Amino acid sequence: MHPFHYEQPQELGSSVDRVSRAQEASFLAGGTGLLDLMKLGVETPALLVDVRKLPLAQIQELPDGGVRLGALARNSDVAHHPLIRERYPVLSEALLAGASGQIRNMATVGGNIMQRTRCSYFRDTSTPCNKRTPGSGCSALEGINRGHAVLGVSESCIATHPSDMCVPLAALGATVRIQGPKGERTVPFTDFHLLPGTTPQRETVLEHGELVLSVDVPALPAAKRSLYIKVRDRASYAFALTSVAAILEVEGGVIRQVRLALGGVGTKPWRALAAEQKLMGQAPSPPLYREAAQAALEGAKAREHNGFKVELAQRTIVRALTTLGGRS
């Protein structure tokens, strides 16, 4: 492993200041993603600033009825928290569908939304990868790309965003609170992750030295009727081939509110706005669900091995809507 220095400041301000002043410094929280990449030689920080003692692990109700997830809240704690299970079952289900129990006990909210792709070429330092080494090329374009993205791709990168938790957060319209050397700011969750374009090495809007403080989930009564469906190669401990976070409210025989987001098919957590527009104000029916699913995958660009994801994602959307519609 590449040698590095380790520090553990006791205050938020000194932690942000320490990383912002050292170009090759990184924050360390749960470490479930970063330490793996350091062992592989993909990440080579010269300084690790451990933030685990900062007071950022709270899960608390906000005055407007929303819930604040501290950046250091453990994934297991969020998944089993009564507020989350009652108000946002889609978020609890997504967390429990991700990783193993041991990893969920270590992984944090901040680390989850910052986790990097599981593209095998990204993690193999002997192969070209524009995300790891800008300008070197993308091995996945003509390589084994069965697990890669079909939405939001570019000629520079087709790596899939791996998170389960981020999919419902996109559907719920969460926001991310960030602390940096210039102060605090808030970013809509759907704007937090960036499309690869010609700069796939830049994955989020975070500037160097900025630290995620929390993810705020807004009050959304309709989210009590929500679910997360994940399709994968094996029953547990596998990343999504496709996944759907769905929220559906039907009143008087008409869809009054709907939220859809996709995982496993996009280069970022993918809010399916075109599908939502197809559904809003309409009477729920299987033909309408299929029409919405087609709209959600419109513009998908498949490669040699991942074309099956388009139909698989559409079928998963229809299954999610049918299940929720049947509960109305």
Phi, psi and chi 1 to 4 in degrees:
 res  aa     phi    psi   chi1   chi2   chi3   chi4
   1 MET       -  143.6 -176.6 -175.9  -71.1      -
   2 HIS   -62.2  131.8 -171.6   76.6      -      -
   3 PRO   -65.4  148.3   21.2  -30.7      -      -
   4 PHE  -151.3  159.7   60.2   90.4      -      -
   5 HIS   -95.5  154.2  -65.9  -78.6      -      -
   6 TYR  -129.9  133.0  170.6   87.6      -      -
   7 GLU  -137.4  154.0  -63.5 -180.0    9.4      -
   8 GLN  -136.2   80.1 -169.4  173.6   50.3      -
   9 PRO   -60.7  154.1  -19.9   32.1      -      -
  10 GLN   -97.2   -6.7  -57.1  -60.8  -54.1      -
  11 GLU  -128.1  152.8  -62.3  178.0   -9.7      -
  12 LEU   -61.1  -48.2  173.2   61.6      -      -
  13 GLY   -60.4  -43.5      -      -      -      -
  14 SER   -70.0  -30.5   54.4      -      -      -
  15 SER   -66.2  -48.5  -61.8      -      -      -
  16 VAL   -63.1  -43.1  169.7      -      -      -
  17 ASP   -62.3  -40.6 -179.9   65.1      -      -
  18 ARG   -65.2  -43.7 -168.7   68.6 -174.5   94.9
  19 VAL   -72.3  -40.4  170.8      -      -      -
  20 SER   -65.3  -25.9   62.9      -      -      -
  21 ARG   -88.8   -8.2  -72.8 -169.0  -66.6  106.3
  22 ALA  -120.8  112.3      -      -      -      -
  23 GLN   -62.3  -31.9 -166.9   56.8   39.7      -
  24 GLU  -102.9   35.9  -64.3 -174.8   -9.9      -
  25 ALA  -106.0  150.3      -      -      -      -
  26 SER  -136.0  150.6  -66.1      -      -      -
  27 PHE   -78.0  147.4  -67.4  110.5      -      -
  28 LEU  -123.1  127.0  172.2   66.8      -      -
  29 ALA  -123.1 -107.9      -      -      -      -
  30 GLY   -65.5  -32.6      -      -      -      -
  31 GLY    79.9    3.1      -      -      -      -
  32 THR   -69.0  -24.0   54.8      -      -      -
  33 GLY  -101.6  -48.1      -      -      -      -
  34 LEU   -61.3  -45.6  176.7   59.3      -      -
  35 LEU   -66.4  -35.4  -64.0 -175.6      -      -
  36 ASP   -59.0  -46.6  -84.4   -8.1      -      -
  37 LEU   -68.8  -30.4  -65.8  175.2      -      -
  38 MET   -67.9  -39.7  -70.3  174.6   65.5      -
  39 LYS   -64.9  -31.5  -68.0  174.0 -176.1  175.2
  40 LEU   -82.8   -9.5  -66.4  170.3      -      -
  41 GLY    81.7   10.0      -      -      -      -
  42 VAL   -77.5  -43.1  175.0      -      -      -
  43 GLU  -106.0  131.4  -65.0  -90.0   11.6      -
  44 THR  -134.5   58.5   56.2      -      -      -
  45 PRO   -65.6  144.1   26.6  -35.3      -      -
  46 ALA   -84.7  -20.3      -      -      -      -
  47 LEU  -142.3  130.0  169.6   65.2      -      -
  48 LEU  -107.9  124.5  -77.0 -176.6      -      -
  49 VAL  -106.3  108.5  174.6      -      -      -
  50 ASP   -79.2  120.2 -170.8  -21.6      -      -
  51 VAL  -107.1   12.3  -63.8      -      -      -
  52 ARG   -66.5  -16.7  -74.5  176.5  -67.4  178.6
  53 LYS   -94.0    0.3  -69.7 -165.0  173.3 -179.5
  54 LEU   -74.3  148.9  -60.0 -178.1      -      -
  55 PRO   -79.0   68.2   30.2  -34.8      -      -
  56 LEU  -127.1   28.3  -62.1  173.7      -      -
  57 ALA  -107.0    7.6      -      -      -      -
  58 GLN   -75.5  148.1  -58.0   91.3  -21.9      -
  59 ILE  -119.7  111.5  -58.5  169.8      -      -
  60 GLN  -139.7  149.4   58.8 -172.5  119.9      -
  61 GLU   -76.3  137.2 -174.3  174.6   15.3      -
  62 LEU   -91.6  157.1  -63.6  170.2      -      -
  63 PRO   -56.0  -29.7  -25.7   34.4      -      -
  64 ASP   -86.5    5.6   64.3   -1.4      -      -
  65 GLY    96.6   -6.7      -      -      -      -
  66 GLY   -77.7 -176.5      -      -      -      -
  67 VAL  -132.6  134.3  175.2      -      -      -
  68 ARG   -99.8  124.1  172.7  162.5  -69.0  169.0
  69 LEU  -102.9  109.5  -50.8  174.9      -      -
  70 GLY   -60.4  147.5      -      -      -      -
  71 ALA   -61.4  -26.0      -      -      -      -
  72 LEU   -98.7    5.6  -65.4  176.8      -      -
  73 ALA   -63.4  133.3      -      -      -      -
  74 ARG   -73.0  146.9  -56.6  -69.6  177.5  178.0
  75 ASN   -57.8  -39.1  -75.6 -174.5      -      -
  76 SER   -64.7  -40.9  -71.3      -      -      -
  77 ASP   -64.6  -39.3  -66.8  -24.4      -      -
  78 VAL   -66.4  -45.3  176.6      -      -      -
  79 ALA   -60.3  -35.8      -      -      -      -
  80 HIS  -100.1    1.3  -65.1  -67.6      -      -
  81 HIS   -68.3  135.4 -164.0  -77.4      -      -
  82 PRO   -57.1  -38.4  -25.1   33.1      -      -
  83 LEU   -62.8  -39.9  -76.4  175.8      -      -
  84 ILE   -72.2  -43.9  -56.3  -57.5      -      -
  85 ARG   -64.3  -35.1  -69.5  172.7   63.0   88.4
  86 GLU   -80.4  -45.0  177.3 -168.9  -10.6      -
  87 ARG   -94.9  -27.8  -60.3 -178.3 -174.8 -179.9
  88 TYR  -136.1   64.1  -45.6  102.7      -      -
  89 PRO   -57.2  -28.7   15.9  -29.1      -      -
  90 VAL   -60.6  -35.0   63.1      -      -      -
  91 LEU   -74.2  -42.4  178.6   55.3      -      -
  92 SER   -61.2  -44.5  177.4      -      -      -
  93 GLU   -64.4  -38.9  -68.4  172.3    9.0      -
  94 ALA   -65.1  -42.8      -      -      -      -
  95 LEU   -63.8  -41.0  -77.1  162.4      -      -
  96 LEU   -72.3  -18.2  -65.6  174.2      -      -
  97 ALA   -84.8   -9.4      -      -      -      -
  98 GLY  -101.9  136.5      -      -      -      -
  99 ALA    58.6 -167.2      -      -      -      -
 100 SER   -99.8  166.7   64.7      -      -      -
 101 GLY   -58.4  -39.4      -      -      -      -
 102 GLN   -62.4  -42.7  -68.1   90.6  -21.2      -
 103 ILE   -69.6  -39.6  -69.4  177.0      -      -
 104 ARG   -62.1  -30.5  -70.0 -163.3  -63.7  -89.9
 105 ASN   -70.7  -20.8  -70.6  -21.7      -      -
 106 MET  -102.1  -37.2  -72.1  -64.2  -64.0      -
 107 ALA   -67.8  145.6      -      -      -      -
 108 THR  -112.1  165.2   63.1      -      -      -
 109 VAL   -59.4  -48.2  167.7      -      -      -
 110 GLY   -62.2  -42.8      -      -      -      -
 111 GLY   -66.4  -35.5      -      -      -      -
 112 ASN   -63.2  -46.0 -164.7  -44.1      -      -
 113 ILE   -74.5  -14.9   70.4  171.6      -      -
 114 MET   -98.6   -0.6  -69.5  -65.2  -65.3      -
 115 GLN   -63.8  148.1   67.6  175.7  -62.9      -
 116 ARG   -99.6  165.9  -51.8 -164.5   70.3 -174.9
 117 THR   -61.4  153.6 -178.8      -      -      -
 118 ARG   -96.3   14.8  -99.7   57.7 -179.1 -177.9
 119 CYS   -51.3  124.6  171.8      -      -      -
 120 SER   -64.4  -29.2   57.3      -      -      -
 121 TYR   -73.4  -33.1  -60.2  107.9      -      -
 122 PHE   -64.7  -37.1  169.8   72.3      -      -
 123 ARG   -87.5   -7.0  -62.4  167.7   71.4   86.2
 124 ASP  -104.6  105.3  179.3   -2.7      -      -
 125 THR   -72.2   -3.1   57.9      -      -      -
 126 SER   -90.3   -2.8   68.8      -      -      -
 127 THR  -116.6  152.1   61.4      -      -      -
 128 PRO   -63.9  142.1  -22.0   34.1      -      -
 129 CYS  -158.9  117.4  171.8      -      -      -
 130 ASN   -66.0  -28.7  -73.4  -38.9      -      -
 131 LYS   -71.3  -38.2 -173.1 -179.7  -74.3  -66.5
 132 ARG   -84.6  -43.3  174.7  170.7   29.4   79.3
 133 THR  -130.7   92.5  -51.4      -      -      -
 134 PRO   -52.3  133.9  -26.8   34.7      -      -
 135 GLY    88.7   -2.5      -      -      -      -
 136 SER   -85.3  -16.9   63.2      -      -      -
 137 GLY   110.0  167.3      -      -      -      -
 138 CYS  -117.2  109.7  175.8      -      -      -
 139 SER   -69.8  -23.1  -59.7      -      -      -
 140 ALA   -74.2  -23.0      -      -      -      -
 141 LEU   -56.0  -43.6  -67.9  177.0      -      -
 142 GLU  -115.6   10.2  -55.5  -59.2  -30.7      -
 143 GLY   -99.6 -152.7      -      -      -      -
 144 ILE   -80.8  102.7  -55.5  -59.3      -      -
 145 ASN  -119.2   28.5   44.7   42.5      -      -
 146 ARG   -58.8  -37.8  179.0  175.0  179.4  -88.6
 147 GLY   -93.0    6.1      -      -      -      -
 148 HIS   -87.2  173.2  -73.1   71.9      -      -
 149 ALA   -78.8  155.2      -      -      -      -
 150 VAL  -121.2   -8.6  -64.8      -      -      -
 151 LEU  -119.6  136.8  -67.5  170.6      -      -
 152 GLY    76.2   18.1      -      -      -      -
 153 VAL   -84.2  165.7  -61.0      -      -      -
 154 SER  -140.9  175.6   73.9      -      -      -
 155 GLU   -75.3   -4.9  -69.5  -58.0  -51.9      -
 156 SER   -98.2  -22.0  -63.5      -      -      -
 157 CYS  -166.4  136.4 -177.5      -      -      -
 158 ILE  -127.5   23.8   58.0  172.3      -      -
 159 ALA   -67.0  139.1      -      -      -      -
 160 THR   -85.7  139.7  -52.8      -      -      -
 161 HIS   -72.8  130.9 -166.7  -83.2      -      -
 162 PRO   -91.2  -12.6   33.2  -34.3      -      -
 163 SER   -73.0  139.4  171.4      -      -      -
 164 ASP   -83.3  -44.9  -73.0  -63.8      -      -
 165 MET   -59.1  -35.1 -175.2 -174.9   77.6      -
 166 CYS   -67.8  -23.2  -71.7      -      -      -
 167 VAL   -66.9  -53.3 -177.2      -      -      -
 168 PRO   -65.7  -31.2   18.9  -31.0      -      -
 169 LEU   -62.8  -35.3  -69.3  177.4      -      -
 170 ALA   -67.0  -41.6      -      -      -      -
 171 ALA   -67.3  -36.4      -      -      -      -
 172 LEU   -77.7  -12.2  -70.4  163.2      -      -
 173 GLY    73.8   39.6      -      -      -      -
 174 ALA   -69.2  168.0      -      -      -      -
 175 THR  -129.6  154.2   55.4      -      -      -
 176 VAL  -113.0  124.3 -175.5      -      -      -
 177 ARG   -92.5  132.0  -71.8  174.3   59.7 -120.5
 178 ILE  -129.4  138.5  -62.1  165.4      -      -
 179 GLN  -114.9  127.7  179.5   69.4   47.6      -
 180 GLY  -133.9 -179.6      -      -      -      -
 181 PRO   -60.7  -23.2    3.8   -7.8      -      -
 182 LYS   -95.9    3.6  -62.7  178.1 -177.6  176.9
 183 GLY   121.3 -165.0      -      -      -      -
 184 GLU   -99.0  146.1 -177.2  177.6  -37.9      -
 185 ARG  -146.4  165.0   64.8 -175.8  177.0  118.7
 186 THR  -126.5  137.6  -58.6      -      -      -
 187 VAL  -128.7  131.2  176.8      -      -      -
 188 PRO   -56.8  140.8  -22.2   32.6      -      -
 189 PHE   -59.8  -37.1 -166.8   81.5      -      -
 190 THR   -69.4  -13.2   48.1      -      -      -
 191 ASP  -100.5   -6.5  -65.2  -22.4      -      -
 192 PHE   -69.0  -43.8 -178.7   75.8      -      -
 193 HIS   -91.4  145.0  -61.7   93.0      -      -
 194 LEU  -106.2  148.5  -59.6  174.6      -      -
 195 LEU   -70.8  152.0  -66.2  173.5      -      -
 196 PRO   -66.7  -41.3   21.8  -33.2      -      -
 197 GLY    47.9 -132.9      -      -      -      -
 198 THR   -98.7    2.9   57.8      -      -      -
 199 THR  -129.9   63.2   55.8      -      -      -
 200 PRO   -65.4  -16.5   23.0  -33.3      -      -
 201 GLN   -68.1  -18.5   72.7  -83.0   11.5      -
 202 ARG   -98.9  109.4 -172.3  150.2 -169.7 -101.1
 203 GLU  -103.8  -22.7  -62.3  173.5  -23.5      -
 204 THR  -136.9  173.4   72.6      -      -      -
 205 VAL   -80.9   -3.2  -62.3      -      -      -
 206 LEU   -61.8  133.3  -74.1 -174.5      -      -
 207 GLU   -90.2  159.2  -59.2  -68.9  -16.4      -
 208 HIS   -58.3  130.9 -177.9   68.8      -      -
 209 GLY    96.4  -10.6      -      -      -      -
 210 GLU   -83.0  142.1  -72.5 -169.6  -43.8      -
 211 LEU  -123.9  134.3  177.5   66.8      -      -
 212 VAL   -71.4  127.8  173.8      -      -      -
 213 LEU   -93.4  -42.8  -61.8  177.0      -      -
 214 SER  -163.8  166.6   69.9      -      -      -
 215 VAL  -119.1  121.5  175.5      -      -      -
 216 ASP  -100.7  122.9  -67.2   -7.5      -      -
 217 VAL  -101.4  123.7 -173.7      -      -      -
 218 PRO   -73.2  160.6   29.2  -35.3      -      -
 219 ALA   -65.0  128.3      -      -      -      -
 220 LEU  -151.1   86.3 -172.0   64.3      -      -
 221 PRO   -51.6  -34.3  -26.8   35.2      -      -
 222 ALA   -62.6  -21.6      -      -      -      -
 223 ALA   -68.9  -12.2      -      -      -      -
 224 LYS   -63.2  -25.7  -70.9 -175.7  176.3 -179.5
 225 ARG  -105.3   83.6 -176.1  177.3  -70.8  112.0
 226 SER  -147.8  162.9   61.8      -      -      -
 227 LEU  -156.7  163.7   59.6   74.7      -      -
 228 TYR  -126.9  125.0 -176.4   73.5      -      -
 229 ILE  -116.1  128.4  -65.2  178.2      -      -
 230 LYS  -122.7  126.4  178.8  177.5 -178.6  177.9
 231 VAL  -108.9  127.5 -180.0      -      -      -
 232 ARG  -147.7  171.4   44.6 -169.8  162.0  177.1
 233 ASP   -70.5  -29.9  -79.5  -33.0      -      -
 234 ARG  -137.0  166.4   57.3  177.3 -174.6  -96.5
 235 ALA   -68.7  -23.3      -      -      -      -
 236 SER  -150.4  161.1   66.0      -      -      -
 237 TYR    55.0   48.4 -157.7   43.2      -      -
 238 ALA  -144.1  149.9      -      -      -      -
 239 PHE   -80.1  158.9  -68.0   95.3      -      -
 240 ALA   -72.2  134.8      -      -      -      -
 241 LEU   -75.6  -38.9  -66.4  170.7      -      -
 242 THR  -157.5  153.0 -176.6      -      -      -
 243 SER  -149.7  158.4   66.9      -      -      -
 244 VAL  -137.8  129.3  173.1      -      -      -
 245 ALA  -104.8  122.2      -      -      -      -
 246 ALA  -131.5  139.5      -      -      -      -
 247 ILE  -130.1  129.0  -60.0  164.1      -      -
 248 LEU  -142.0  125.6 -175.8   69.5      -      -
 249 GLU  -121.1  120.9 -177.4  179.9   63.3      -
 250 VAL  -116.4  128.8  179.1      -      -      -
 251 GLU  -139.2  130.3 -176.4  179.4  -28.2      -
 252 GLY    62.4   29.4      -      -      -      -
 253 GLY    79.3    9.8      -      -      -      -
 254 VAL  -129.9  144.4  173.3      -      -      -
 255 ILE   -74.0  113.6  -63.9  172.4      -      -
 256 ARG   -93.0  -29.0  -62.1  -62.9 -176.7 -169.7
 257 GLN  -152.6  138.7 -170.8  158.7 -177.3      -
 258 VAL  -149.2  140.0   60.4      -      -      -
 259 ARG  -133.6  134.4  -56.4  -76.8 -174.9   93.3
 260 LEU  -136.7  136.1  -76.9  174.5      -      -
 261 ALA  -142.0  149.8      -      -      -      -
 262 LEU  -117.6  146.2  -50.0 -179.5      -      -
 263 GLY  -126.0  162.2      -      -      -      -
 264 GLY    80.6   -8.9      -      -      -      -
 265 VAL  -122.8   -8.6  -67.8      -      -      -
 266 GLY  -117.4  158.8      -      -      -      -
 267 THR   -77.8   -6.9   52.1      -      -      -
 268 LYS  -148.0  164.4   58.5 -178.9  -78.3 -174.8
 269 PRO   -54.4  128.7  -22.4   32.8      -      -
 270 TRP  -112.4  107.3 -160.8  -96.3      -      -
 271 ARG   -78.7  123.9  178.7   81.3  178.4  -92.2
 272 ALA   -92.5   72.5      -      -      -      -
 273 LEU   -66.9  -37.6  -67.4  172.6      -      -
 274 ALA   -62.9  -37.9      -      -      -      -
 275 ALA   -67.6  -40.7      -      -      -      -
 276 GLU   -60.8  -40.0  -65.9  177.0    9.9      -
 277 GLN   -66.1  -33.9  -69.6  169.2    1.1      -
 278 LYS   -64.3  -33.5  -71.3  -80.2 -175.5 -175.8
 279 LEU   -88.0  -34.1  -66.2  161.2      -      -
 280 MET   -58.7  129.7  -83.5  -65.5  -67.0      -
 281 GLY    79.5    1.9      -      -      -      -
 282 GLN  -101.6  159.2  -57.1  -62.8  -44.7      -
 283 ALA   -77.7  127.9      -      -      -      -
 284 PRO   -65.6  137.6   22.1  -31.1      -      -
 285 SER  -162.7  155.9   68.8      -      -      -
 286 PRO   -56.7  -43.0  -28.8   36.5      -      -
 287 PRO   -61.2  -37.8  -25.7   36.0      -      -
 288 LEU   -65.7  -41.1  178.2   66.2      -      -
 289 TYR   -60.9  -41.8  -64.1  157.7      -      -
 290 ARG   -66.4  -37.9  -71.9 -166.5  -71.7  -87.4
 291 GLU   -64.1  -41.6 -173.3  179.4  -18.9      -
 292 ALA   -65.0  -40.3      -      -      -      -
 293 ALA   -63.4  -38.8      -      -      -      -
 294 GLN   -65.0  -39.2  -70.5  173.1   -2.7      -
 295 ALA   -64.3  -36.0      -      -      -      -
 296 ALA   -63.5  -31.7      -      -      -      -
 297 LEU  -102.3    7.6  -86.9  -65.5      -      -
 298 GLU   -61.3  133.9 -166.6  169.2  -29.0      -
 299 GLY    88.7    1.4      -      -      -      -
 300 ALA   -63.2  140.2      -      -      -      -
 301 LYS  -121.0  105.9  -67.2 -176.6  178.9  179.1
 302 ALA   -93.2  155.5      -      -      -      -
 303 ARG  -109.3 -167.8  -64.7  -78.1  169.2  171.3
 304 GLU   -58.9  -39.9 -179.7  177.9    0.1      -
 305 HIS  -108.3   -6.7  -56.6  -68.1      -      -
 306 ASN  -115.2   14.2   64.8   -5.3      -      -
 307 GLY   -61.7  -26.4      -      -      -      -
 308 PHE   -62.7  -21.9   72.4   97.3      -      -
 309 LYS   -64.9  -27.8  -76.7 -168.4  169.9 -172.8
 310 VAL   -63.3  -53.6  175.2      -      -      -
 311 GLU   -69.1  -36.7 -178.2  173.2   -7.7      -
 312 LEU   -61.3  -43.2 -175.0   62.3      -      -
 313 ALA   -64.9  -41.1      -      -      -      -
 314 GLN   -62.3  -43.5  -69.4  172.5  -19.6      -
 315 ARG   -64.8  -35.1  -69.7 -177.4  177.5 -138.6
 316 THR   -68.0  -38.8  -49.8      -      -      -
 317 ILE   -61.4  -48.1  -68.2  169.1      -      -
 318 VAL   -60.8  -41.1  171.3      -      -      -
 319 ARG   -62.7  -43.0  179.1 -177.6  157.9 -163.9
 320 ALA   -63.8  -46.0      -      -      -      -
 321 LEU   -67.3  -39.3  -67.3  171.5      -      -
 322 THR   -63.6  -41.5  -57.9      -      -      -
 323 THR   -63.9  -47.3  -57.0      -      -      -
 324 LEU   -68.8  -38.9  -75.3  174.3      -      -
 325 GLY   -61.6  -34.1      -      -      -      -
 326 GLY   -71.1  -18.0      -      -      -      -
 327 ARG   -87.1  -13.0  -64.4  178.3 -173.9  173.3
 328 SER   -71.0      -  -60.2      -      -      -
